């Protein structure tokens, strides 16, 4: 599994949506056709309980249910990366459930507590590692903690990768140089930012597009792995409108855009939960509809 995990980390981490039914409750089986299509297209690593999965709108019980259900749906066809976070006790509980469910590794959400100390995150990581004994990927959304602190986090036993989700490729390069060379640095801002992150040494990227158009995500990954930035940028230009819709309203339509696209394609995964925006505005929906029609998505 170690070799398989390393390969998966340098591939596409596909952040799955969390489906809801008409009653607002979890409806995880609606993911079956989405996961099947993504894996058939070549998705390297499905991710459950990520931000595209509305992690912060879920209770810890719901997050536990999702990792069990997604692990069952994937059924060993690829390593599953399981998101954990919130209070240290919630994170440890979810980490253990994820390990028991068969997850290959944990994605550690950067704690959103208003009083976070970098050395406190070290203790947080050690507690999660002790709870589950799984390899860990750090999800870094704020690089203001500085390179020295990032290096300290990466030195915690069990940390195998960093999902870099800030638009600062030069800081990524600086952090990469300061850490163990075996750490895998993954572009955490989806396809649009992947070329910039690849240029400074990242490998692979995260994607919400895989829920809707996994074939395009894999084409972009193949182009970047081949060093063809021109081809990658051409492929990205044809899906950029999708990411533009997701970035509106201070990223408040990030998941909305994905679920609206799935609904339009006949794979209803329900609405998003507040405080995410739902539904899209008429102008946003029009832009999304043009994107779907222009690319003949099915």
C-alpha positions as CSV (number, residue, x, y, z in Angstrom):
1,X,0.0,0.0,0.0
2,X,3.0,2.4,0.7
3,X,4.0,2.4,-3.0
4,X,0.3,2.7,-4.1
5,X,-0.2,5.6,-1.7
6,X,2.9,7.4,-2.9
7,X,1.7,7.1,-6.5
8,X,-1.8,8.3,-5.5
9,X,-0.5,11.3,-3.7
10,X,1.3,12.5,-6.9
11,X,-1.9,12.0,-8.9
12,X,-5.3,13.6,-8.6
13,X,-6.9,13.8,-5.2
14,X,-10.6,13.9,-6.2
15,X,-12.7,15.7,-3.5
16,X,-16.1,14.0,-3.5
17,X,-19.3,15.8,-2.8
18,X,-21.5,14.7,0.1
19,X,-25.0,13.9,-1.3
20,X,-28.1,14.8,0.6
21,X,-31.6,13.5,0.0
22,X,-34.9,15.5,-0.1
23,X,-35.1,15.3,3.7
24,X,-31.7,16.9,4.1
25,X,-30.1,13.7,5.4
26,X,-27.1,11.9,4.0
27,X,-27.7,9.9,0.8
28,X,-24.2,8.4,0.2
29,X,-25.3,5.8,-2.4
30,X,-25.9,8.7,-4.8
31,X,-22.1,8.8,-5.1
32,X,-21.9,5.3,-6.7
33,X,-22.1,6.4,-10.4
34,X,-19.9,9.4,-9.7
35,X,-17.2,7.3,-8.0
36,X,-17.4,4.6,-10.6
37,X,-17.0,7.0,-13.5
38,X,-14.1,8.8,-11.8
39,X,-12.2,5.6,-11.1
40,X,-12.9,4.3,-14.6
41,X,-11.3,7.5,-15.9
42,X,-8.2,6.8,-13.8
43,X,-8.7,8.8,-10.6
44,X,-5.8,8.1,-8.4
45,X,-7.3,8.9,-4.9
46,X,-10.9,9.6,-3.9
47,X,-11.2,12.0,-1.0
48,X,-14.0,11.9,1.5
49,X,-14.8,14.6,4.1
50,X,-12.9,17.3,2.2
51,X,-14.2,20.9,1.7
52,X,-16.0,20.1,-1.5
53,X,-17.6,17.4,0.6
54,X,-18.9,20.2,2.9
55,X,-16.9,18.8,5.8
56,X,-17.8,21.8,8.1
57,X,-21.5,21.4,7.5
58,X,-21.4,17.7,8.7
59,X,-21.7,16.5,12.2
60,X,-18.9,14.2,13.3
61,X,-21.3,11.3,13.2
62,X,-22.2,12.2,9.6
63,X,-18.5,12.4,8.7
64,X,-17.9,9.0,10.2
65,X,-20.8,7.6,8.2
66,X,-19.4,9.2,5.0
67,X,-15.9,7.6,5.4
68,X,-17.5,4.2,6.0
69,X,-19.8,4.5,3.0
70,X,-17.2,5.9,0.6
71,X,-14.7,3.2,1.6
72,X,-17.3,0.6,0.8
73,X,-18.2,2.2,-2.6
74,X,-14.5,2.4,-3.6
75,X,-14.1,-1.2,-2.4
76,X,-10.3,-1.3,-2.7
77,X,-10.1,0.1,-6.2
78,X,-8.0,3.0,-5.1
79,X,-6.6,4.4,-1.8
80,X,-9.1,6.5,0.0
81,X,-7.9,9.8,1.6
82,X,-10.1,10.7,4.6
83,X,-10.4,14.2,5.9
84,X,-10.4,14.8,9.6
85,X,-10.5,18.0,11.7
86,X,-12.3,20.3,14.1
87,X,-11.7,19.7,17.8
88,X,-8.8,17.4,18.6
89,X,-11.2,14.9,20.1
90,X,-13.4,15.0,17.0
91,X,-10.4,14.6,14.8
92,X,-9.0,11.7,16.8
93,X,-12.4,9.9,16.8
94,X,-12.9,10.4,13.0
95,X,-9.3,9.4,12.4
96,X,-9.8,6.1,14.2
97,X,-13.1,5.5,12.4
98,X,-11.4,6.2,9.0
99,X,-8.6,3.8,9.8
100,X,-11.2,1.1,10.8
101,X,-13.1,1.8,7.5
102,X,-10.0,1.1,5.4
103,X,-8.8,4.6,4.5
104,X,-5.2,4.6,3.3
105,X,-4.3,8.1,4.7
106,X,-5.7,11.1,6.5
107,X,-6.0,14.7,5.2
108,X,-5.7,16.9,8.2
109,X,-7.8,20.1,7.9
110,X,-5.9,23.1,9.1
111,X,-7.6,24.0,12.5
112,X,-9.9,27.1,12.1
113,X,-9.8,27.9,15.8
114,X,-9.2,31.6,16.3
115,X,-6.4,30.9,18.8
116,X,-4.1,28.5,16.8
117,X,-0.5,28.3,17.7
118,X,1.9,26.5,15.2
119,X,3.3,24.4,18.0
120,X,-0.2,23.6,19.1
121,X,-0.8,22.1,15.6
122,X,2.2,19.9,16.1
123,X,0.5,18.5,19.2
124,X,-2.7,18.2,17.3
125,X,-1.0,16.2,14.5
126,X,0.7,13.9,17.1
127,X,-2.6,13.2,18.8
128,X,-4.3,12.3,15.4
129,X,-1.3,10.1,14.4
130,X,-1.5,8.2,17.7
131,X,-5.3,7.7,17.3
132,X,-5.1,6.2,13.8
133,X,-1.6,5.2,12.9
134,X,-2.2,6.3,9.3
135,X,0.0,8.4,7.0
136,X,-1.1,12.0,7.0
137,X,-1.4,14.8,4.4
138,X,-1.5,18.4,5.8
139,X,-4.1,20.6,4.3
140,X,-2.5,24.1,4.4
141,X,-4.9,26.9,3.6
142,X,-2.9,29.6,5.4
143,X,0.8,29.9,4.9
144,X,1.1,32.9,7.2
145,X,2.5,30.5,9.9
146,X,5.8,30.8,8.1
147,X,8.3,28.4,6.5
148,X,9.9,27.3,9.8
149,X,6.6,26.3,11.3
150,X,5.6,24.4,8.2
151,X,8.9,22.6,8.3
152,X,8.2,21.7,12.0
153,X,4.7,20.3,11.0
154,X,6.2,18.3,8.2
155,X,8.7,16.8,10.6
156,X,6.0,15.1,12.6
157,X,6.2,11.4,12.2
158,X,3.6,10.1,9.7
159,X,3.4,13.3,7.6
160,X,3.8,12.2,4.0
161,X,2.4,15.1,2.1
162,X,1.1,18.7,2.0
163,X,-1.9,19.9,0.1
164,X,-0.8,23.5,-0.6
165,X,-4.0,25.6,-0.9
166,X,-2.7,29.1,-1.0
167,X,-2.0,31.1,-4.2
168,X,1.7,31.5,-3.3
169,X,3.8,29.2,-5.4
170,X,7.1,30.9,-4.4
171,X,6.3,30.2,-0.7
172,X,5.5,26.6,-1.7
173,X,9.0,26.4,-3.2
174,X,10.6,27.8,-0.1
175,X,8.7,25.4,2.2
176,X,9.5,22.5,0.0
177,X,13.2,23.3,0.1
178,X,13.1,23.5,3.9
179,X,11.5,20.0,4.4
180,X,12.4,16.4,4.0
181,X,12.6,15.7,0.2
182,X,10.4,12.7,0.6
183,X,7.4,14.9,1.4
184,X,4.9,15.1,-1.5
185,X,3.7,18.6,-2.2
186,X,0.3,18.6,-3.9
187,X,-1.4,21.6,-5.6
188,X,-4.4,22.2,-3.5
189,X,-6.2,24.8,-5.6
190,X,-7.5,22.5,-8.4
191,X,-6.7,22.5,-12.0
192,X,-6.4,26.2,-12.7
193,X,-3.4,26.6,-10.3
194,X,-1.8,23.2,-11.1
195,X,0.6,24.5,-13.7
196,X,2.0,27.2,-11.4
197,X,2.5,24.7,-8.6
198,X,4.0,22.1,-10.9
199,X,6.5,24.7,-12.0
200,X,8.0,25.0,-8.5
201,X,8.0,21.3,-7.8
202,X,4.5,20.2,-6.8
203,X,3.1,16.9,-8.0
204,X,-0.5,16.2,-8.6
205,X,-3.5,18.4,-7.6
206,X,-6.8,18.3,-6.0
207,X,-10.0,18.4,-8.0
208,X,-13.7,19.0,-7.6
209,X,-14.2,18.7,-11.4
210,X,-13.8,14.9,-11.1
211,X,-17.3,14.8,-9.8
212,X,-18.5,16.2,-13.1
213,X,-15.8,15.7,-15.8
214,X,-13.1,13.3,-14.5
215,X,-11.8,12.6,-18.0
216,X,-10.7,16.3,-18.4
217,X,-9.0,16.3,-15.0
218,X,-7.0,13.2,-16.0
219,X,-6.0,14.8,-19.3
220,X,-4.7,17.8,-17.5
221,X,-2.7,15.6,-15.1
222,X,-1.2,13.7,-18.0
223,X,-0.1,16.9,-19.8
224,X,1.5,18.2,-16.6
225,X,3.3,14.9,-15.9
226,X,4.6,15.1,-19.5
227,X,5.9,18.6,-19.0
228,X,3.5,20.0,-21.6
229,X,2.4,23.2,-20.0
230,X,0.9,24.6,-23.2
231,X,-1.4,21.5,-23.6
232,X,-2.3,21.6,-19.9
233,X,-3.2,25.3,-20.2
234,X,-5.3,24.7,-23.3
235,X,-7.2,22.0,-21.5
236,X,-7.7,24.2,-18.4
237,X,-9.0,27.1,-20.6
238,X,-11.9,24.9,-21.6
239,X,-13.0,24.2,-18.0
240,X,-12.0,27.5,-16.5
241,X,-15.6,28.8,-16.5
242,X,-16.6,26.0,-14.1
243,X,-14.0,27.2,-11.6
244,X,-15.0,30.8,-12.1
245,X,-18.5,30.0,-11.0
246,X,-17.2,28.1,-8.0
247,X,-15.0,31.1,-7.0
248,X,-17.9,33.6,-6.8
249,X,-19.3,35.0,-3.6
250,X,-16.0,34.7,-1.7
251,X,-15.9,31.0,-2.8
252,X,-19.4,30.6,-1.3
253,X,-20.5,28.9,-4.5
254,X,-17.6,26.4,-4.6
255,X,-19.6,23.4,-3.8
256,X,-22.8,24.9,-5.2
257,X,-21.3,24.9,-8.7
258,X,-20.4,21.2,-8.5
259,X,-23.8,20.1,-7.2
260,X,-25.6,22.4,-9.7
261,X,-23.6,20.8,-12.5
262,X,-24.4,17.3,-11.2
263,X,-28.1,18.2,-11.0
264,X,-28.0,19.4,-14.6
265,X,-26.4,16.2,-15.7
266,X,-29.0,14.0,-14.0
267,X,-26.9,13.0,-11.0
268,X,-28.7,14.8,-8.2
269,X,-26.7,15.0,-5.0
270,X,-29.1,17.5,-3.3
271,X,-28.5,21.1,-2.3
272,X,-25.6,22.4,-0.3
273,X,-26.1,23.2,3.3
274,X,-25.9,26.8,4.7
275,X,-23.7,28.8,5.0
276,X,-22.9,27.7,1.4
277,X,-25.0,29.5,-1.2
278,X,-27.9,27.6,-2.8
279,X,-29.0,27.6,-5.6
280,X,-26.8,29.4,-8.1
281,X,-28.1,32.9,-9.2
282,X,-29.6,33.0,-12.7
283,X,-26.4,34.6,-14.1
284,X,-24.3,31.9,-12.5
285,X,-26.5,29.1,-13.7
286,X,-26.4,30.6,-17.2
287,X,-22.7,30.5,-17.2
288,X,-22.7,26.9,-15.9
289,X,-25.2,25.8,-18.5
290,X,-23.0,27.4,-21.3
291,X,-20.0,25.5,-19.9
292,X,-21.9,22.2,-19.9
293,X,-23.3,22.7,-23.5
294,X,-20.0,24.0,-24.9
295,X,-18.1,20.9,-23.7
296,X,-21.0,18.5,-24.5
297,X,-20.9,17.1,-21.0
298,X,-23.1,14.1,-20.2
